[in-house]
Amino acid sequence: MKIERFAEGISLKRSVDAGTADQRKAVQDIIHDVRKSGDSAVHNFTERFDGVRLEELLVSEREMEEATASLSAEQLAIIQEAADNIEMFHEKQIRNSWFTTDDTGTMLGQKLTPLDAVGVYVPGGTAAYPSSVLMNVMPAKAAGVERIVMVSPPGKDGKLSPAVLAAAKIAGVKEIYKVGGAQAIAALAYGTKTIKKVDKIVGPGNIYVALAKREVFGDVAIDMIAGPSEIAVLADESAIASEVAADLLSQAEHDARACSVLVTVSASLAEEVAAEVTKQAALLPRREIAEASIKDYGRIVVCGNMTEAIEAVNELAPEHLEIMTKDGLEVMAKIRHAGAIFIGRYSSEPVGDYFAGPNHVLPTNGTARFSSPLNVDDFQKKSSIIMYSETAFRQNAEKIADFARMEGLEAHARAIESRGVNESGK
Amino acid sequence: MKIERFAEGISLKRSVDAGTADQRKAVQDIIHDVRKSGDSAVHNFTERFDGVRLEELLVSEREMEEATASLSAEQLAIIQEAADNIEMFHEKQIRNSWFTTDDTGTMLGQKLTPLDAVGVYVPGGTAAYPSSVLMNVMPAKAAGVERIVMVSPPGKDGKLSPAVLAAAKIAGVKEIYKVGGAQAIAALAYGTKTIKKVDKIVGPGNIYVALAKREVFGDVAIDMIAGPSEIAVLADESAIASEVAADLLSQAEHDARACSVLVTVSASLAEEVAAEVTKQAALLPRREIAEASIKDYGRIVVCGNMTEAIEAVNELAPEHLEIMTKDGLEVMAKIRHAGAIFIGRYSSEPVGDYFAGPNHVLPTNGTARFSSPLNVDDFQKKSSIIMYSETAFRQNAEKIADFARMEGLEAHARAIESRGVNESGK
């Protein structure tokens, strides 16, 4: 790993794949066709892109049972325990509607309502992760969303990953369609005879899925467009090099464009971690991916002191941050930008990827400056409540009408005055 | 106004102005130039589009004072009172960071952090509304955003609207630049020598501003892309036709594409309101706009009973909803989709547009199905906190490693096992 001295303006940002003009055009055409021809377009694109002509898009009860049966009891128990932990954490995010009153009898407030229907995209192939099902479904469920629809591209055998289906069953998803790509996003956004439209689409996908989400954004809500994953480890001399290296590599194995960074105040730790990464990487099954990621995006940033190290982390705004220092909580308090913060030796990132409860859908590529982990708020919306009393109205009617006239909006002023402010008002 | 019977599938949706290919190209070119040439590009575009060559983009202290001095004491007092009300309401939205602990010593939580810097776009010309300044700035301020930057296009005289500047001063905005259009959005998103970059851009604007926000989305956060405004009034026979009509017209005067709908269970109210709208519209200064809006987008929907009327409103998902019925709170409880809900005779929409405290930046064009009024959450982000205890780690390490292997991610499993789970674990 490259070892460098900290310098201002440090950044993890990689260029985002915005797609080629051809890819954008292809996605627009697919969306257009699905809007026009509905299910038949969905079936045709599935045949073309996934190589299978399906009788039924909907996953049957029997397919769900077969999938579950193909996992071991131990595997099912682990998925169930993870689902329970994730549910418990997200239930703590649920907010109540609230209101205030005043002595004129006016009531103001904010009403929280779950979205009616949410679509969860789950990638196919080797990226078909049961943890992704849990992390996208459980917050929607905690929010009270009644209809949660899952879509995922079928394999050539017309089937979905058993582990994904088992996770969906444990998460309580009942409506699952074997459809992927831009055609799945179009069906969710605009509806077909088989797949009724939803209000929001979440979940990761390939470039076609990402482009399709961008296209339908506005007609439905979408979650973020996720970039490749990243981790920063902030460590002092108290950290253990082999553990730091193992954590950096757990990120690097995801993707050759994943980014693993060590920020440290210890020059000796820097050297040791660099050596450990080389050693451990060579032993990994996904060695090629991990080594490419470390080579292109791996960095060790040596800082003069902890203040500088914290500044470096805040500039990076990493998706995942591990703090392996003395006084981890004190350091955490000074972190302004990070998707998830793992504190201490026993909070290795995979603890949060699968099991602890907080969400693993996190803002990437520096967007932790302004974005949040997927959470219950993403599946609820607010409505303002205004119930003005006659007393409050009479006290303020003239001021409100004056404000309207200051903005040149006479009909607004007259709407107020239509309540007889001129006769009985003031 | 057209009177119709309720039928399922009713919708307020109007096609969203997605811009022409030429407009999109122009916006992309402007953004490219500002990224490349910074301030000099900003000055050049301002000269080209706003017809003025500025010495300084930053509004001076002197300009602020002149603007304030040009408003009456009464006007300033009204803006101040509105600002106080808006601040008070939004302060109630502030959330605390929270955490949970368990008896193994594990701590999980969610840390709330305000965004570092927010840009507020304020349109120029006749759409330069002081209320818009307050509604966009106060939630950011309540959230604790340290740097709030305002941008607005100058008139040919190189000046901004005095009312807008006065509102900015009252709201506590200190950094205001005379720049508008796509060049303002580009400067806020990517920074120039004069205008440092921000993390999020909010506020309404014309098609060039909307397209530019779409382009920079992802590099910075943006609020919604607002469509033309709309109101639905849900009324029974207890409502007063002249008041309902005045409220419908207060929406219609905004924009020829604004949409005003009465949903009612009373056929006689429907007739009366239609007549009142015709009568009152003819007397408005903005008569042409209001009449065009009513003609093209005004509707009266007559329903068989209140259940049907509530269903109609939920299908419309209006930006503003006035409930003028007996048992207004009971009706409100059944509304699932509306940006702001005004209950009772004295909650005429302008009460909320300017004064009561809730935000007037609301989801339009049916997006109340999944979007919320602008609020403090829009200016804070969350970070997950995971501090796993050694006990919890040892209890769960093997399960977490198994989960990782189920997903084919060996380095994840090894990161867990690097903590010595094999020696001392289980």
Contacts between the chains, C-beta under 8 A, distances in Angstrom:
chain1	res1	chain2	res2	distance
A	16	B	218	6.4
A	74	B	402	7.2
A	75	B	402	7.2
A	75	B	406	5.9
A	78	B	399	4.9
A	78	B	402	5.7
A	78	B	403	5.4
A	78	B	406	7.6
A	79	B	403	7.5
A	81	B	399	6.8
A	82	B	403	6.6
A	89	B	100	7.9
A	89	B	108	6.0
A	92	B	98	7.1
A	92	B	100	6.3
A	92	B	110	8.0
A	93	B	110	6.9
A	95	B	95	8.0
A	98	B	92	7.1
A	100	B	89	7.9
A	100	B	92	6.3
A	106	B	356	7.7
A	107	B	343	7.9
A	108	B	89	6.0
A	108	B	356	6.3
A	108	B	357	5.8
A	108	B	358	6.2
A	110	B	92	8.0
A	110	B	93	6.9
A	110	B	358	7.8
A	110	B	375	7.6
A	111	B	332	7.5
A	111	B	341	7.2
A	113	B	336	5.4
A	113	B	337	7.5
A	115	B	369	7.2
A	115	B	370	5.5
A	116	B	336	7.0
A	116	B	369	6.9
A	126	B	408	6.6
A	129	B	407	5.1
A	130	B	406	6.9
A	130	B	407	7.0
A	131	B	403	6.9
A	131	B	407	6.5
A	163	B	406	6.1
A	163	B	407	7.7
A	199	B	369	4.9
A	199	B	370	4.3
A	200	B	370	5.2
A	218	B	16	6.5
A	218	B	225	6.2
A	218	B	367	7.5
A	220	B	370	6.8
A	221	B	367	7.8
A	221	B	370	4.1
A	221	B	371	6.7
A	225	B	218	6.2
A	242	B	418	5.6
A	243	B	415	7.6
A	243	B	418	4.9
A	243	B	419	6.2
A	245	B	418	8.0
A	246	B	411	7.2
A	246	B	414	5.5
A	246	B	415	4.2
A	246	B	418	3.8
A	247	B	415	4.9
A	247	B	418	7.8
A	249	B	411	4.6
A	249	B	414	7.6
A	249	B	415	7.1
A	250	B	409	7.3
A	250	B	411	4.6
A	250	B	412	4.5
A	250	B	414	7.4
A	250	B	415	4.1
A	252	B	411	7.2
A	253	B	409	6.2
A	253	B	410	7.2
A	253	B	411	4.0
A	253	B	412	7.3
A	254	B	409	7.5
A	280	B	411	8.0
A	280	B	414	7.3
A	284	B	410	6.1
A	284	B	411	5.3
A	284	B	414	7.7
A	285	B	410	4.9
A	286	B	409	7.7
A	286	B	410	6.7
A	286	B	411	6.6
A	290	B	411	6.3
A	328	B	387	7.1
A	329	B	387	7.5
A	332	B	111	7.5
A	332	B	385	6.8
A	335	B	383	7.2
A	336	B	113	5.4
A	336	B	116	7.0
A	337	B	113	7.5
A	337	B	383	8.0
A	338	B	383	5.2
A	339	B	383	6.5
A	339	B	384	7.1
A	340	B	383	6.5
A	340	B	384	4.0
A	340	B	385	7.8
A	340	B	386	6.5
A	341	B	111	7.2
A	341	B	383	5.5
A	341	B	384	6.8
A	341	B	385	5.3
A	341	B	386	7.1
A	342	B	386	4.9
A	342	B	387	7.7
A	342	B	388	7.9
A	343	B	107	7.9
A	343	B	385	7.0
A	343	B	386	7.0
A	343	B	387	4.1
A	344	B	387	5.7
A	344	B	388	7.1
A	345	B	390	7.8
A	345	B	419	6.8
A	346	B	388	4.5
A	346	B	389	6.4
A	346	B	390	5.1
A	346	B	392	7.3
A	346	B	393	3.8
A	346	B	419	6.6
A	347	B	386	5.0
A	347	B	387	5.8
A	347	B	388	4.5
A	348	B	415	4.9
A	348	B	416	5.7
A	348	B	418	7.6
A	348	B	419	6.6
A	349	B	412	7.9
A	349	B	415	6.8
A	350	B	400	5.7
A	350	B	401	7.8
A	350	B	404	5.6
A	350	B	409	8.0
A	350	B	412	4.2
A	350	B	413	7.5
A	350	B	415	5.4
A	350	B	416	5.5
A	351	B	386	6.5
A	351	B	388	5.3
A	351	B	393	7.0
A	351	B	396	7.6
A	351	B	400	6.0
A	351	B	416	7.3
A	352	B	384	7.1
A	352	B	386	4.8
A	353	B	404	7.5
A	353	B	412	6.5
A	354	B	400	5.6
A	354	B	403	4.3
A	354	B	404	6.7
A	355	B	396	6.1
A	355	B	399	6.8
A	355	B	400	4.9
A	355	B	403	6.5
A	356	B	106	7.7
A	356	B	108	6.3
A	356	B	386	5.2
A	356	B	388	6.4
A	357	B	108	5.7
A	358	B	108	6.1
A	358	B	110	7.8
A	358	B	384	3.7
A	358	B	385	7.6
A	358	B	386	5.8
A	359	B	384	6.7
A	362	B	384	7.6
A	363	B	381	7.8
A	367	B	218	7.5
A	367	B	221	7.8
A	368	B	381	7.2
A	368	B	383	7.3
A	369	B	115	7.3
A	369	B	116	7.0
A	369	B	199	4.9
A	369	B	381	7.7
A	370	B	115	5.5
A	370	B	199	4.3
A	370	B	200	5.2
A	370	B	220	6.8
A	370	B	221	4.1
A	370	B	381	5.9
A	371	B	221	6.7
A	371	B	381	5.9
A	372	B	381	4.6
A	372	B	382	3.9
A	372	B	383	7.7
A	373	B	382	6.1
A	373	B	383	7.5
A	373	B	384	5.1
A	375	B	110	7.6
A	375	B	382	6.4
A	377	B	377	6.3
A	381	B	363	7.7
A	381	B	368	7.1
A	381	B	369	7.7
A	381	B	370	5.9
A	381	B	371	5.9
A	381	B	372	4.6
A	382	B	372	3.9
A	382	B	373	6.1
A	382	B	375	6.3
A	383	B	335	7.2
A	383	B	337	8.0
A	383	B	338	5.2
A	383	B	339	6.5
A	383	B	340	6.5
A	383	B	341	5.5
A	383	B	368	7.3
A	383	B	372	7.7
A	383	B	373	7.5
A	384	B	339	7.0
A	384	B	340	4.0
A	384	B	341	6.8
A	384	B	352	7.1
A	384	B	358	3.7
A	384	B	359	6.7
A	384	B	362	7.6
A	384	B	373	5.0
A	385	B	332	6.8
A	385	B	340	7.8
A	385	B	341	5.4
A	385	B	343	7.0
A	385	B	358	7.7
A	386	B	340	6.5
A	386	B	341	7.0
A	386	B	342	4.9
A	386	B	343	7.0
A	386	B	347	5.0
A	386	B	351	6.5
A	386	B	352	4.8
A	386	B	356	5.2
A	386	B	358	5.8
A	387	B	328	7.2
A	387	B	329	7.5
A	387	B	342	7.7
A	387	B	343	4.1
A	387	B	344	5.7
A	387	B	347	5.8
A	388	B	342	7.9
A	388	B	344	7.1
A	388	B	346	4.5
A	388	B	347	4.5
A	388	B	351	5.3
A	388	B	356	6.4
A	389	B	346	6.4
A	390	B	345	7.8
A	390	B	346	5.2
A	392	B	346	7.3
A	393	B	346	3.8
A	393	B	351	7.0
A	396	B	351	7.6
A	396	B	355	6.1
A	399	B	78	4.9
A	399	B	81	6.7
A	399	B	355	6.8
A	400	B	350	5.7
A	400	B	351	6.0
A	400	B	354	5.6
A	400	B	355	4.9
A	401	B	350	7.8
A	402	B	74	7.2
A	402	B	75	7.2
A	402	B	78	5.7
A	403	B	78	5.4
A	403	B	79	7.5
A	403	B	82	6.5
A	403	B	131	6.9
A	403	B	354	4.3
A	403	B	355	6.6
A	404	B	350	5.6
A	404	B	353	7.5
A	404	B	354	6.7
A	406	B	75	5.9
A	406	B	78	7.6
A	406	B	130	6.8
A	406	B	163	6.0
A	407	B	129	5.1
A	407	B	130	7.0
A	407	B	131	6.5
A	407	B	163	7.7
A	408	B	126	6.6
A	409	B	250	7.3
A	409	B	253	6.1
A	409	B	254	7.5
A	409	B	286	7.7
A	409	B	350	8.0
A	410	B	253	7.2
A	410	B	284	6.1
A	410	B	285	4.9
A	410	B	286	6.7
A	411	B	246	7.2
A	411	B	249	4.6
A	411	B	250	4.6
A	411	B	252	7.2
A	411	B	253	4.0
A	411	B	284	5.3
A	411	B	286	6.7
A	411	B	290	6.3
A	412	B	250	4.5
A	412	B	253	7.3
A	412	B	349	7.9
A	412	B	350	4.2
A	412	B	353	6.5
A	413	B	350	7.4
A	414	B	246	5.5
A	414	B	249	7.6
A	414	B	250	7.4
A	414	B	280	7.3
A	414	B	284	7.6
A	415	B	243	7.6
A	415	B	246	4.2
A	415	B	247	4.9
A	415	B	249	7.1
A	415	B	250	4.0
A	415	B	348	4.9
A	415	B	349	6.8
A	415	B	350	5.4
A	416	B	348	5.7
A	416	B	350	5.5
A	416	B	351	7.3
A	418	B	242	5.6
A	418	B	243	4.8
A	418	B	245	8.0
A	418	B	246	3.8
A	418	B	247	7.9
A	418	B	348	7.6
A	419	B	243	6.1
A	419	B	345	6.8
A	419	B	346	6.6
A	419	B	348	6.5
